[in-house]
């Protein structure tokens, strides 16, 4: 195995527990609901290059094969970009198969300076976030295998992320939350425009944190009145206290509209804080 370069590890909580974070009732271990596998899982941070490659293969399956993203071919069947070598990679494995079934990548403030910015900077002008950059991590490339999209995987990822933030005295998370452009079999921005119209009414950050998209989705020219709900991940972020920082950008490569979002540890509701601290 190839060890990852040491600069990626100064802030990593390597002692993160590797035991199962989702225990299954043994009487139900052979049952599934809606084809979702709820077997036991474990969470860890990647320590070797081949673990990162596993995560990149999962990302390719989700983003390219499921969502139709047009990804650069750095390595066949892998989603790879220039930020990967600077990020920490959080992994969730199915214990039985040992396959990676969920992942996040995390870019710390130190590493963001080394690479020259964050991925979110490529989609938005983040000038108004300069006051929080020294304590801000970027979350990105979040995905879960289609057969394992249940609360256990998501809660395991978030428990590890909040431990990471606490351990390293960081207090702000940002990232791009994607809304698929495919609607009723057609590529359309109407769903994204409608989600934006909903969220800006109740989940918009205060004006000092507003950012601007570099390639705006033309929301004023779209139907923003569809009766639709935000994607599950965005709904989860909002429940955790996240705020939307402005109007969506259009990402033609990923077939998505991307919302800039920020979550501050101090805004985490008490019920979730207690859960994550006890995990």
C-alpha positions in Angstrom: 0.0 0.0 0.0 1.2 3.5 -0.8 1.1 5.8 2.3 -0.5 9.1 1.7 1.9 12.1 1.8 2.4 13.3 5.3 1.2 16.9 4.7 -2.4 15.6 4.5 -2.4 14.4 8.0 -1.4 17.1 10.6 -5.1 17.5 11.7 -6.4 14.0 11.3 -8.0 12.2 14.2 -6.3 9.0 13.4 -7.5 7.4 16.7 -11.1 7.6 15.4 -13.0 4.4 16.6 -13.2 1.8 13.9 -16.0 -0.3 15.4 -19.5 -0.5 14.1 -21.5 2.7 14.4 -24.8 1.1 13.2 -25.8 -2.1 15.0 -28.4 -4.3 13.5 -30.9 -6.4 15.4 -29.6 -10.0 14.6 -33.2 -11.2 14.1 -33.5 -8.7 11.2 -30.0 -9.1 9.8 -31.2 -10.8 6.6 -34.1 -8.4 6.0 -34.0 -5.3 3.9 -36.4 -2.5 3.4 -36.9 -1.0 -0.1 -33.7 -2.8 -1.2 -31.6 -0.7 1.3 -28.9 -2.7 3.1 -28.7 -1.9 6.8 -25.7 -4.1 7.7 -23.2 -3.0 10.3 -20.8 -0.3 9.2 -17.5 1.2 10.4 -16.0 4.7 9.9 -12.4 5.6 9.5 -10.1 8.2 7.8 -8.1 7.0 4.7 -4.5 6.3 5.5 -3.4 4.8 2.2 -3.6 5.9 -1.4 -5.5 2.8 -2.4 -8.2 3.6 0.2 -8.6 7.0 -1.5 -8.9 5.2 -4.8 -11.7 3.1 -3.4 -13.6 6.3 -2.5 -12.9 7.8 -5.9 -14.4 4.7 -7.6 -17.5 5.0 -5.4 -17.8 8.7 -6.4 -17.5 7.8 -10.1 -20.3 5.2 -9.7 -22.6 7.8 -8.1 -21.7 10.9 -10.0 -21.0 9.5 -13.5 -23.0 6.3 -13.7 -26.1 7.5 -11.7 -26.1 11.2 -12.3 -24.5 11.4 -15.7 -21.7 13.7 -14.7 -19.0 14.3 -17.3 -15.8 13.7 -15.4 -12.3 14.2 -16.6 -10.6 10.9 -17.3 -7.5 11.0 -15.0 -7.9 7.3 -14.2 -10.7 5.2 -15.8 -13.8 4.7 -13.6 -12.4 7.1 -10.9 -13.6 10.6 -9.9 -10.3 12.6 -9.3 -9.6 16.3 -9.2 -6.7 18.5 -8.1 -8.1 18.9 -4.5 -8.1 15.2 -3.7 -4.4 15.1 -2.8 -4.9 17.9 -0.3 -8.0 16.5 1.4 -8.7 14.1 4.3 -11.0 11.3 3.1 -13.6 10.0 5.4 -14.8 6.5 4.7 -17.7 4.3 5.7 -17.3 0.6 5.1 -19.8 -2.3 5.1 -18.2 -4.6 7.7 -19.3 -7.8 6.0 -18.1 -7.0 2.5 -15.4 -4.4 3.5 -16.6 -2.3 0.6 -16.6 1.5 0.9 -20.3 2.5 0.9 -20.0 6.2 1.8 -17.5 9.0 1.7 -16.8 12.7 2.3 -13.7 14.6 1.7 -12.5 17.4 4.0 -10.2 20.3 3.1 -8.7 22.0 6.2 -7.7 25.7 6.3 -4.0 24.8 6.1 -4.4 22.6 3.1 -6.8 25.1 1.4 -3.9 27.6 1.6 -1.5 25.1 0.1 -3.7 24.3 -2.9 -4.8 28.0 -3.3 -8.4 27.9 -2.3 -11.3 25.5 -2.0 -13.5 23.8 -4.6 -16.3 26.1 -3.5 -14.1 29.1 -4.6 -14.2 27.8 -8.1 -18.0 28.1 -8.2 -18.6 31.1 -5.9 -17.0 34.4 -4.9 -16.3 33.8 -1.2 -14.9 37.2 -0.4 -17.4 37.7 2.5 -16.2 34.5 4.2 -12.6 35.8 4.7 -13.2 36.4 8.4 -13.9 32.7 9.0 -11.4 31.0 6.7 -8.9 30.2 9.4 -11.4 28.1 11.2 -13.3 26.8 8.1 -13.2 23.4 6.5 -14.7 22.5 3.2 -16.8 19.4 2.8 -17.2 17.9 -0.6 -17.8 14.9 -2.9 -20.3 13.5 -0.4 -21.9 10.3 -1.7 -23.4 7.0 -0.5 -23.8 3.8 -2.4 -27.4 3.4 -3.7 -28.0 0.2 -1.7 -27.0 1.8 1.6 -28.8 5.2 1.7 -30.1 5.0 5.2 -29.7 7.1 8.3 -27.0 5.0 9.8 -24.4 5.8 7.1 -25.2 9.6 7.2 -25.2 9.8 11.0 -21.9 7.9 11.1 -20.3 10.4 8.6 -21.6 13.4 10.6 -20.5 12.0 14.0 -17.0 11.6 12.6 -17.1 15.1 11.0 -18.1 16.8 14.2 -15.5 14.9 16.2 -12.9 16.1 13.7 -14.1 19.7 14.1 -14.0 19.5 17.9 -10.6 17.8 18.0 -9.0 20.4 15.8 -10.8 23.5 17.2 -12.5 24.3 13.9 -16.0 25.8 13.9 -17.3 26.4 10.4 -18.1 24.0 7.5 -18.9 25.1 3.9 -19.6 23.3 0.7 -21.7 23.0 -2.4 -25.0 21.1 -2.0 -26.1 19.8 -5.4 -29.6 19.7 -6.8 -30.0 17.4 -9.9 -31.1 19.1 -13.1 -32.9 16.1 -14.4 -36.7 16.4 -13.9 -39.4 14.3 -15.5 -36.8 12.8 -17.8 -35.6 16.2 -19.0 -32.7 18.5 -18.1 -34.3 21.5 -16.4 -33.4 24.0 -13.8 -37.0 24.4 -12.5 -36.6 22.1 -9.5 -33.4 23.9 -8.4 -35.1 27.3 -8.9 -38.0 26.1 -6.8 -35.8 24.8 -4.0 -33.9 28.1 -4.0 -37.1 30.1 -3.7 -38.1 27.9 -0.7 -34.8 28.0 1.1 -34.1 31.7 0.7 -37.3 32.4 2.6 -36.4 30.4 5.7 -32.8 29.3 5.6 -30.8 32.2 4.1 -27.7 33.3 6.0 -27.3 36.8 7.3 -26.1 39.2 4.6 -22.5 39.5 5.8 -22.0 35.9 4.6 -23.7 36.1 1.2 -21.7 34.9 -1.7 -22.1 35.2 -5.5 -22.1 32.4 -8.1 -19.5 32.6 -10.8 -21.8 30.9 -13.3 -25.3 31.7 -12.0 -28.3 29.4 -12.6 -30.8 31.8 -14.4 -33.4 31.4 -11.7 -35.4 34.4 -12.8 -36.0 32.8 -16.2 -37.1 29.4 -14.6 -40.3 28.2 -13.0 -39.6 28.6 -9.3 -43.0 27.6 -8.1 -42.9 23.8 -8.4 -44.3 21.9 -5.4 -41.1 20.1 -4.7 -38.9 19.3 -1.7 -35.1 19.9 -1.4 -32.9 16.8 -1.8 -32.6 14.7 1.3 -29.0 15.8 2.0 -29.9 19.4 1.8 -32.9 18.8 4.2 -30.5 17.1 6.5 -28.1 20.0 6.4 -30.9 22.4 7.3 -32.0 20.3 10.2 -28.4 20.5 11.5 -28.6 24.3 11.4 -26.9 25.0 8.1 -27.7 28.1 6.1 -27.8 28.9 2.4 -25.3 31.6 1.4 -26.9 32.7 -1.8 -28.3 31.8 -5.2 -27.3 28.6 -6.9 -24.5 28.2 -9.4 -24.8 26.0 -12.5 -22.4 23.1 -12.8 -22.8 21.7 -16.3 -20.2 18.9 -15.9 -22.2 17.4 -13.0 -25.7 18.2 -14.4 -26.5 20.0 -11.1 -27.3 23.3 -9.6 -25.1 23.9 -6.6 -26.2 25.8 -3.5 -23.5 27.4 -1.3 -24.1 26.3 2.3 -22.4 27.0 5.6 -22.8 25.2 8.9 -21.4 26.5 12.2 -20.8 24.2 15.1 -22.4 26.7 17.4 -25.7 26.5 15.4 -26.0 22.7 15.8 -29.3 21.9 17.6 -28.8 20.5 21.1 -30.5 17.1 20.2 -28.0 16.5 17.5 -25.0 17.7 19.6 -25.9 15.2 22.3 -26.2 12.4 19.7 -22.9 13.2 18.1 -21.1 13.5 21.4 -22.3 10.1 22.5 -21.6 8.3 19.2 
